[in-house]
Amino acid sequence: MNRFARLFTRRDRRMFVPFFTLGDPNAIASFDLICAAVDAGADAVELGFPFSDPITDGPVNQRSMRRALAAGTTYATCLDMLRRLRERYPALPIGLLLYYNLLFMRGERAYKELAAIGVDAVVCSDLPFEECATHMWQLADSRIGCIQMVAPNTPVERARKLIDSSSAFTYVISRFGTTGTSASFEQQALARIEHLSKLADKAIVAGFGISTVDQVRDFWAAGANGVIVGSLFSLQIERCLADVPAARQFIEAFVGQVQAGKPRLDFAGII
């Protein structure tokens, strides 16, 4: 069974999933910061390959990807980092947020490489549902979980189709627009999570804009099985380019506060 599927077997579990751009600010520091988040208690990770035209990302993550590319991060660099992460954390659920061209130009080989490394799930944020049949087939053939995205204005019937076609979890976008940080969310965002959590018989994970401990807990309370936070960490890395250990301390503290009072998962039980 897919590691994400095992992670979400118990519907009462509430997971925290940090997002990082692989290679930001450089490959060495990036690997260290991801490990810091996992060691601090992250339940899973979502990782992005830097891309030259990240259309679903806001300015913060766009700059994160530019830094990674400027530091010399390549597709091969990302694969190497994933191999090292999988070797270090054999049971950690690893999801990727990719732009589809990175897979399309490599074809079937790309899916087989990711499967061989031990990647658990992939979401392509720029690939419409109507055009994803080949992508979904390649994922299934390689035994990689599929993640579909539900937007704030997705009609209910379309949301059902997206949820049904997700085999790892469904990514529910918590606000209109691109990724970024938000000081607050409209009550409608939480109400939508509550509605979809009752509609779905699979795990749903909220993301886009969530950037405080209280917001994470609010989305958990509304029914999200997991919450993804990314731009906050990208922004902190940007602010600490001359002091990467300070970024590490921030990440460790944030993850620790989110997980405070919540039992630590036994990864050995979900391999």
C-alpha positions, 0 to 999 in steps of 0.5 A: 500500500502507498505510504500516504494511503497507510498514513491516512488509514485512520481518518482521525489522524491529523497530519502536518506536511511541509513543502520545500523547493529542492535545492533552495538555497543550495542542494546541501542546505536544502537537504539539511532543512528538509531533514530538520523538518522531518526530525522535528516531527513532520508526518510527511513532506511535499517537495517541488522541483525548481521550474522556470515558469511556476505558474501556480506559485506566488512570488515567494515560491517563484523566488525560491525556485529561481534561487535553486536554479541559480545555485545549479539545481538540476533534475538530476540533482533533485533525483539525487536528493530524493534518493538520499531522503528515502535512504535516510527515512525509509517509511516517510511519505514523500509527495512531489509537486511538479510542473507537468513538462518536467515529466512529459519531456522525459516520458515513461522513464521519469515515472519509473525513476521516481518509483524506483527511488520510492516517491509515493505521490505526485501532483501536477498543478498545471495539468487539467483533469481533462488532459491527465489520463496519460499521466494518471495511467503512468502513475498507476503503472508505476505504483505512484499515488495520484494527487488531484487538486480541488479549487475553491470554486470547483463544483461539487460533482467535479470535486467528486470526480477529482476525489475519486481519481486521487489515490494518495490524497486530494489536495484542497486549495484553501484560497483563490490565487497562487501559493503564498502566505495569508494573515487570515482565511474567510470562514468559507474556506473552512466551511468548504473543508468541512463539507468536502471531508464529509463528502469524501471517503478518502483523505483530503489535505489543505494547502495554499496560504496556510502560514500560522500554527493556529491556521493549521489547527483551524483546518484540522478542526474543520476536517482536513486530514492534513495541512501543507505549509510551504511559502512560509518556509521559503520566505524564512529561507530567503530571509536567512540566506546569510544564516541558514542555521537560523532558518533551520531553527525557525523550521524546527520551532514551527513544526514543534509547535504544530505537533505539540500535544499530538502523538508522534507517529510511529513510522515503523508501523506504516512501511 
